Structures are given as C-alpha cells and as structure tokens.
Amino acid sequence: MGLINKKEAIQKLLEGTPVAVPTETVYGLSAPINNNDALKKIFSIKQRPLSDPLIVHVSSLSMALSLVLNAGDDFKILAEHFWPGPLTLVAKKDSKKVSSLITSSLNTVAIRCPNSKIFLDLIKSVGPLAAPSANLFKQVSPTKAEHVLNELPEAFVLKGETSTLGIESTIYDVKNQTVLRPGSITAAEISKILNKKVNYFEHINTPGSEKDHYQPKQKLWVFESLKTLNSHQHIDHSLMPITNDSKKASEHLYQNLRDFDLQNKPIFTIFDKAWHKDESWIAFKNRLEKASTHWHS
C-alpha cells in the first residue's frame, strides 16, 4: 500500500494486484483484462457494483482492434485522429478476449488509448488494462496521487503527475454515432472528423452515468445567477468560484470540490446562464449536475 515506482507497478499488475495510475483525465485503478481475480479486486476496492462496466486501456490502435469485432472505418478514423487522448470508443467486443466482468455482460466494450507515457509503458509491459477512476464508487474522481491515497488507503499508487484535463474521457458509441458521456472532446469535433451528425445520449450502462456520480461529502448548491444565490445567503456556506474558461474549470473541478469539502459547510457555486448553449461547457456541466444536490435556475 502507498506510492510505488513503475517497476514495482508492473510487478504488482503481473501478480494480479490492482494499481492506481495517473492519466491525463483522472487517476485510474488498473488491472490486467485477462485476470478475473484482479478485476474483481477493482470492484471490491472501489465498492463498485458489477453492473457498472469498465473501460479498457490500450497502447495502440492495433491492440484495440485485437479486442473488438468488425470495428469499422469510423473506429479507426477516430482512433488515428484522437489517440492517445481522452476519447473512449465503444464497439462490439471479442468475447474470447474481453471478460464479461469488464463489460457487465454487454456485447460491447469501451476502449481508449490514454495520453500518459507512464500508463502506456505499463500497458506495453503488461497488456491491456481495465481502469475505472481510482476512488470509491460515485465519489469525486481523483486527479492527484494524494487523492487516491486518502480515499483508498489499501491501494498501491504509481507515482505520477497531476491529471491535466481533470475530467473523464468522452465515450462515443461508434455503431450508434452517439456520445454516451461528454468529455473534453465534443460531439462537434467528432462530427467534423467523421463528416456526419453525432448526437448526445447518456445511457445507464455507461461508466459515470449514475445521476449522483461525483458527489462531494457536503451538499453542493448550484445557482445560475448571483440573484438566486443571494436569496440563500442565510445558509452558512463556502463559495466555490468557477472560472469562465471551460477548460480550466474542468481541470480544477474535482480538486476544488475536495478542497471545499474540507470546510464542512454546504458548497455554493454559480454556473452562469450564458454557458448553457456553449458546447465547450457540456462536460463540465454534466459533472457539476451529478455532483450537485440542489440546482437553482
């Protein structure tokens, strides 16, 4: 338990012990996809239900193609354009290669190639790794090693940098041309590359799709104007500011939620009405809505 180096992480993974690893999105709790005992440990450590599928991480397009059936041109085009990076692609799985534990018995699998050299090095040494966020189920995702150590004291954590994007990857269903979970890569960007219409639709069998995911311990109140916030000033609270830069806001969201949680007061923040129609805010709003207990327009 505690911080370990890359050599130790490889050894732990080969032994069937999950290891928390840094990625550009958030820290993930990883295990080899061909070791069901190790995969079960992920669910146990996170207190995650087996009904919630995991994302498989690969080091190359060729490794991804070895795990799916009839990937199709769109899968290849998007992987070649956005990988390594924060885009997860959903395609029909090869059941001989991908355990039903990973996919919650679905016939599809979610795959991405992370933009993290240290994580890619692990995959090249061990093989494809399943890795949900390295936190207790439905809690705030970790963007630093210390977050994992504080929340999962029994976990081994690979030394690494702070996650730069701060929110989970975009999940795109290739067959249905649908974004299942918004992330830093937008539907418009995917649509432009494929030259076809792409829709948003969140499905319950998608990682992070529960309505109360990303929850801080304190109640989170979100207001769309200063006027509505001021009408609740009688409540003793901490005010969490949100920058008007969507990328920076996303990068710091989980860290801010953790920091303000420590003040042991309800957390108040403002999500400006002007941001609702701006696609660059969709992923941030998605996480903020799920983290919130009260949203006032």
N, C-alpha and C positions, 0 to 999 in steps of 0.2 A: 504494500500500500504506500502511496506517496509518489513523488516525482521520480521518473526513471529516464534513462537515455535511449537513443534509437536502438542500439544493440540489445539492450535489455527488453525493449518493447517487442522487438522481433522474436526474441526467445519466449516471452510470455505468450504472444499470439500463437506461436507454434505449439506451445504446451496446452493451448485451449483456454487461456486466461484473457478475458476482455481487457482492452487498454483504451483509455481516453486519449484522443489525438486532436491536434489543432487543425482546423481547416480555415479557408478564407471566409466561410459563412459563420459557423459556430463550432464549438468543440463537439466531437462525436465519440460515442462509446463503441469501439470496434471489436469485431471477432471474425474469424475466417468463415466464409459461407459454407464450407464443406464440413464444419464441425458443429453438429446439432447441440452437443452439450455446452459448447461455448456460447452458441446463440441463445440457449435457454438462460444462461447466466446474465446476458444482457437484459432480458425481460425481468429477471429476478432482481437485479441490482437497481434497475430503474422503477420497479414496481409497475411495469407496463403490461397491459393485457395482451394476450397472444393474438387478439383480433386486430391489433394495430400493426400494419406491415412496416418492414424496414427498407431502407434504401441501400442498394449495393454500390460500392465504390470500386472503380476500376482505374487502371493506369493508362489505358489506351482504347481506341475505338475497336481494335481487333479483339481485345479481351471482352469488351461489351458484346460484340457480335457473337462471341462463342457461348454466350449465356441466353441468347434470345432466338426465336424462330421467325424467319421472314421479316427482318427488321424494316425493310423498305427504304426507299430513297430519302424520305424526309428525316428519318432517324439519322442516317449517315450525314446528310447535309447539315443538320443542326449540330451534331457532334463535332464535325470538322470545323464548324464556324465558332462554336461557343466553348468547346472543351480545350484545355482544362478550364473549368469555370462553374458558376452557380446555376447550372441548368440540369435538372434531372429528367430523363426521358423514360416514359412508360411504354413497354412493348410486351408482346406475348413471350412468356418465358419458355426455356427448355427445361422441362420438369426433371430431366436427368441431371441437370447441373445446378438447379436452384431449388432449395428446400422449401416445402410448404410453410415451414416456420417463418421464413423470411417474408413470404407473400400473403400470410394469413389465409392460405389455401386458395387464393385467387390464381387465375391462369396468366396473369401479367406480373411483370417485375419492374421496379423503378431503379434506374441506373444513372450514375453520374461519375464524371472524372474530375476530382477536386483540384483546384489551383493552389496546391500546397505541396512543396517539394518534399517535406519530411513525411507527409502522408503517402505521397506517390512512391517514395522509397520503400515504405512498409509494404505497400501492395505489390511492388516488384519483387520483394523478398518472400512474401507470404502467400500472395494470390489475392483474389477479390475479397474485400472486407465489407460486411454489413455494418452500418453505423448510424444509429439514431442519435439525437442530441444527448450529451452526457449530463443529464440532470434527472431528477425524479419526474415521473410522468405528470404532464400538464403544468409543471412549474416553469419558471423563467429559464430560457436557454442560456448556457454558459458561453462567454466569449473570452475568458481567461482561464488559465490553469487553476488559479486560486478558487474560482467559482466551483469547479469540479471537486477540488479537494475539500471545500467546505460542505458541499451538498452530498457528495458520495465518498465519505472517508475511507470506505473499503476498496475504492478503485485505484488502479495504477494509472498514472497520468504521464504521458510523454511530454517532456519539456518542449515548449514551443512559443511562438509569438501570439499576441492578441489577435483575435479574428478581425479582419479589416472591414468586412461587409456588415457583420453584426446581425443579420437575419438569415433564415434558412433559404435554401435554393428554390427557384421556380420549378414546379413539377408540371411537365407537359405530356399529355396523352397523345401519342403520335397518331394512332388509328382514328381517334375521335376529334383530332385537331382542337384540343381543349386544354387550357391552363387549369390544372386541378388545384394548384396552390400558387398564389402570386409570390414573386421574389424580385430580386434586383433586375432580372431580365424580364421585360414586359411583353405582353401579348403583341403589341405593335412591332417590337423588334423581331419577334419570331415570325410574325406575318410578313414582314418586309423580306426576310431571308427566304421564306418559302413561296412568297408571292401568292398567298391565299389567305382567306379570312380565318382568324383564330379567335375563339371565344374564351370567356372566363366561366368556370363552373367548379364549385368546390364539392367534392364527394366525400362521404363519411369514411370510406376506406383509403383515404389519403393521409400520410403522416402529418400531424399537426392540424387536422381538420375538426377536432372537437371544438365545441362552442366556447369552452372555458379553458383552452390551452393558454400557456404563457402567463399564468396567474402569479402575481406577487402575493406575499402573505397579507399585506394590508389592502384595504379596499381602494380601488382606483376609480376616481371620478373624472370623466372627460367632458369638457364643455366646448361648444362651438363658438362662443363669444365671451368677451370679458363681462358683459352684462349678466349672462346666466351664471357665470362663476361668482360674481359679486353677490348674487342673491342667496348664495350658500356660504357666505363668509362667516356665519355664526358657528360653523363646524371647525373645530381645531384641526388643521391640516398642514401638510407640506406641499409647496407649489413646485412642481417639476416642469421647468421650461422646455419647450421644443423649438429647436432652430428652424428657420424657414427654408433650409436646404434639406431636401428629402433624403439624400444620400447620407449626410452627416447625422440626420435624425435617426435613420435606421441603424447606422453604425453604433450609436450610443444608447439606443433604446433599452436594451436589456441591462447594460451597466447602470443606467440611470434608475431603472426600476429596482435593481438590487440596492443601490445606494440610498434611495429614498425609503425603501422598505425598513432600513435600519433605524429610521427616525420614529418608528412605532406610532405613526399617525396615518389617517387616510391620505392618499396621494391625489392631489388635484392637478390637472393639466388642461391646456387648451389646444384643440385641433381646429385650426382655422377653417371656416366655411369655404374659403376660396380654394382650398386644397382638394375638395371633393371631386372636382372634374378633371384634375390633373393626374394622368396615369402614373406619373413617377411616384405618387403617394399611395398607390393602391396597396402595395405590400406592407408598407408601414401602417396604414390604416387597418389592414387585416389583422396584424399582430396586436395593435392597440385595442381594437374592438374586443378581441378574445381575452386580452388581459384585463379589460375593464369590468367593473361591476355595475357602474352607472354611466350612461351616455346621455347628455342633455344637448339638444339642438337649440 
